[in-house]
Amino acid sequence: MSSPFARLIVPALLPIVLILAWWYTSEGGSSIFFPPLSQIQERFQELWLFALVPEHVVPSLQSILWGLWISIVLGVGLGVLLGLNGYVATAVNPVLQFLRYLPAVALLPLAIQLIGIGQEMRVTIIVLGALWPILLNTIDGVRGISPGLIDVARSNRLRNFDWIFRVVIPSASPQIFAGIRASLAVSVILMFASELLGASRGIGYFILEAQRQFSLPEMWSGMILLGIIGYALNVVLMAIEYFALAWHRKARI
């Protein structure tokens, strides 16, 4: 069961069983809120392969990727700075904790007023929510660097640039990637929430309009697409993490 084939098949068993159960139990159903999966699948093919991709999928993906990228740059940069400087970290900690627990969704009305309805607003909301897992995990990762490693770096008189990019960030990278994974989920959620209130296109906007028009199969197709996109982005991130942290796995063996 440890073969590559088994590792691919076993995780797919439960989703296949659930899909089959949904397919057969929904056939012939009379509920307008839960249309047959076969009908949802037909609408999914008509809409998302690939008629509405440029209009709704591309803007949503752009918002997620831009928001996540800006969050990574800011989170890692500020996290390294605060992780290396305990005095500054202590001074700004109350402000960080206050902002951390301020829901980004609560800032949506203000963001719409200040920035307007557009991709800039959606990216801003994503950054305001996705920044914190990366920032806090980076701080913890930097503070957790082995004291022996610090002593070796000092004895070799490493330049600041080499110290940060060849020692600090690589050492903290396992926790940084953990923060990025959490931020990816936050980015997808905030993308959807921001498109419900402040968008004229995107997956969230499409789902809301389908619900308003009582087009339930279309609404369900959008929800399924959103789950597929989130899962696919997570797989891509896990692949990047797998190759980027290959040295970390070898060091633990």
C-alpha positions in Angstrom: 0.0 0.0 0.0 3.0 2.3 0.1 3.5 2.3 -3.7 3.0 5.5 -5.7 -0.1 4.0 -7.3 -1.7 3.3 -3.9 -0.8 6.8 -2.7 -2.8 8.2 -5.7 -5.7 5.8 -5.5 -6.5 5.8 -1.7 -7.1 9.5 -1.3 -9.4 9.4 -4.4 -11.7 6.7 -3.0 -13.8 8.8 -0.7 -14.4 11.6 -3.2 -15.5 9.1 -5.8 -17.9 7.4 -3.4 -19.4 10.7 -2.3 -19.9 11.8 -6.0 -21.5 8.5 -6.9 -23.8 8.7 -3.8 -24.7 12.3 -4.7 -25.4 11.3 -8.3 -27.7 8.4 -7.6 -29.6 9.9 -4.7 -30.3 13.2 -6.5 -31.6 11.6 -9.7 -35.3 12.0 -9.9 -35.4 14.3 -6.9 -38.1 17.0 -6.7 -36.3 19.6 -4.6 -35.6 22.8 -6.5 -32.8 23.7 -4.0 -30.9 20.4 -4.6 -31.1 19.7 -8.4 -29.8 16.4 -9.8 -26.0 16.2 -10.1 -26.4 15.2 -13.7 -28.2 18.6 -14.4 -25.5 20.5 -12.5 -22.8 18.6 -14.5 -24.5 19.6 -17.8 -24.6 23.3 -16.8 -21.0 23.1 -15.5 -19.8 21.9 -19.0 -21.8 24.6 -20.8 -20.6 27.4 -18.6 -17.1 26.6 -17.4 -15.7 24.6 -20.3 -14.9 27.3 -21.3 -17.5 29.9 -22.1 -17.3 32.0 -18.9 -13.7 31.5 -18.0 -12.4 34.8 -19.4 -15.3 36.8 -17.8 -15.4 35.2 -14.4 -12.6 32.8 -13.7 -9.7 34.8 -14.8 -10.5 37.9 -12.7 -11.0 35.8 -9.6 -7.7 34.0 -10.1 -5.9 37.3 -10.7 -7.3 38.6 -7.4 -6.2 35.5 -5.5 -2.7 35.4 -7.0 -2.0 39.1 -6.7 -3.3 39.2 -3.1 -1.4 36.1 -2.1 1.8 37.3 -3.7 1.7 40.7 -2.0 0.9 39.0 1.3 4.0 36.8 0.9 6.3 39.7 0.1 5.0 41.8 3.0 4.6 39.0 5.4 8.1 37.5 4.9 9.8 40.9 4.8 8.1 42.2 8.0 8.3 38.9 9.7 12.1 38.6 9.2 12.5 42.2 10.4 10.4 41.7 13.6 11.8 38.2 14.2 15.4 39.5 14.3 14.6 42.5 16.4 12.9 41.6 19.6 12.5 45.1 20.9 10.6 46.3 17.8 8.5 43.1 17.8 7.5 43.7 21.5 6.7 47.4 20.8 4.4 46.7 17.8 2.9 43.4 19.2 -0.3 45.0 20.6 -1.0 46.7 17.3 -0.3 43.5 15.4 -2.7 41.5 17.6 -5.4 44.1 17.2 -5.2 44.1 13.4 -4.9 40.3 13.4 -8.3 39.9 15.0 -10.0 42.6 12.9 -11.9 40.7 10.2 -10.9 41.8 6.7 -14.6 41.2 5.6 -15.6 44.0 8.1 -13.5 46.4 6.2 -15.3 45.7 2.9 -17.7 48.7 3.1 -14.8 51.0 3.9 -12.7 49.6 1.1 -15.5 50.1 -1.4 -15.9 53.7 -0.3 -12.2 54.5 -0.4 -11.0 52.4 -3.4 -14.2 51.7 -5.3 -15.5 48.6 -6.9 -12.7 46.9 -8.8 -9.8 44.5 -8.6 -7.7 46.9 -6.6 -10.3 46.7 -3.8 -10.5 42.9 -3.9 -6.7 42.5 -3.8 -6.5 45.0 -0.9 -9.1 43.0 1.1 -7.3 39.7 0.4 -4.0 41.2 1.6 -5.6 42.5 4.8 -6.7 39.0 5.6 -4.0 36.8 4.1 -1.0 38.8 5.5 -1.3 37.6 9.1 -0.7 33.8 8.9 2.4 34.5 6.8 3.7 37.3 9.0 3.2 35.5 12.3 4.6 32.2 11.1 7.6 34.0 9.7 8.2 35.7 13.0 8.0 32.3 14.9 10.2 30.7 12.3 12.9 33.3 12.6 12.8 33.3 16.4 13.1 29.5 16.3 16.5 29.4 14.5 19.0 27.3 16.4 21.4 29.3 18.6 24.2 27.1 17.3 23.5 28.1 13.8 23.6 31.8 14.9 27.0 31.2 16.5 28.4 29.5 13.4 27.2 32.5 11.2 28.8 35.0 13.6 32.0 33.1 13.7 32.2 33.1 9.9 31.3 36.8 9.8 28.5 36.5 7.3 27.4 39.6 5.6 23.8 40.8 6.4 22.6 39.8 3.0 24.0 36.3 3.2 22.8 35.9 6.8 19.2 36.8 5.9 18.9 35.0 2.5 21.1 32.0 3.1 20.5 31.3 6.8 17.4 33.1 8.2 14.8 32.6 5.5 15.8 29.0 4.6 15.7 28.1 8.3 12.3 29.6 8.7 11.0 28.4 5.4 9.0 25.4 6.8 6.9 27.7 9.0 6.7 30.3 6.2 5.2 27.7 3.9 2.8 26.7 6.6 1.6 30.3 6.8 1.3 30.5 3.0 -1.0 27.4 3.0 -3.2 29.0 5.6 -3.2 32.3 3.7 -4.2 30.6 0.4 -7.4 29.4 2.0 -8.0 32.9 3.4 -7.4 34.4 0.0 -10.0 32.2 -1.7 -12.6 33.0 1.0 -11.9 36.7 0.8 -11.9 36.7 -2.9 -15.4 35.2 -2.8 -16.7 37.5 -0.1 -15.4 40.7 -1.9 -17.0 39.6 -5.1 -20.3 39.3 -3.4 -20.4 43.0 -2.5 -17.9 44.7 -4.8 -17.7 43.2 -8.2 -19.4 43.1 -11.6 -17.7 39.9 -12.6 -16.0 36.9 -11.0 -17.0 33.6 -9.6 -18.5 35.1 -6.4 -20.5 37.6 -8.5 -21.7 34.8 -10.8 -22.9 32.7 -7.8 -24.7 35.6 -6.3 -26.5 36.5 -9.5 -27.5 32.9 -10.1 -29.0 32.7 -6.6 -30.9 36.0 -7.2 -32.3 34.7 -10.4 -33.1 31.3 -8.8 -30.9 29.5 -11.3 -30.0 26.8 -8.9 -28.0 24.4 -11.2 -25.9 27.4 -12.3 -25.3 28.4 -8.7 -24.2 24.9 -7.7 -21.9 24.7 -10.8 -20.2 27.9 -9.6 -19.8 26.5 -6.1 -18.3 23.3 -7.4 -15.9 25.3 -9.6 -14.8 27.4 -6.6 -14.0 24.2 -4.7 -12.0 22.8 -7.7 -10.0 26.0 -8.0 -9.2 26.1 -4.3 -8.1 22.4 -4.4 -6.0 22.9 -7.5 -4.2 25.9 -6.1 -3.5 23.9 -2.9 -2.0 21.1 -5.0 0.2 23.5 -6.9 1.4 25.1 -3.6 2.1 21.7 -2.1 4.2 20.8 -5.2 6.2 24.0 -4.9 6.7 23.4 -1.2 7.8 19.8 -1.8 10.6 20.8 -4.1 11.5 24.0 -2.2 11.9 22.1 1.1 13.6 19.0 -0.3 16.7 19.9 1.6 14.7 20.1 4.9 13.3 16.5 4.5 16.9 15.2 3.7 18.2 17.0 6.8 15.7 15.2 9.0 16.6 11.8 7.7 
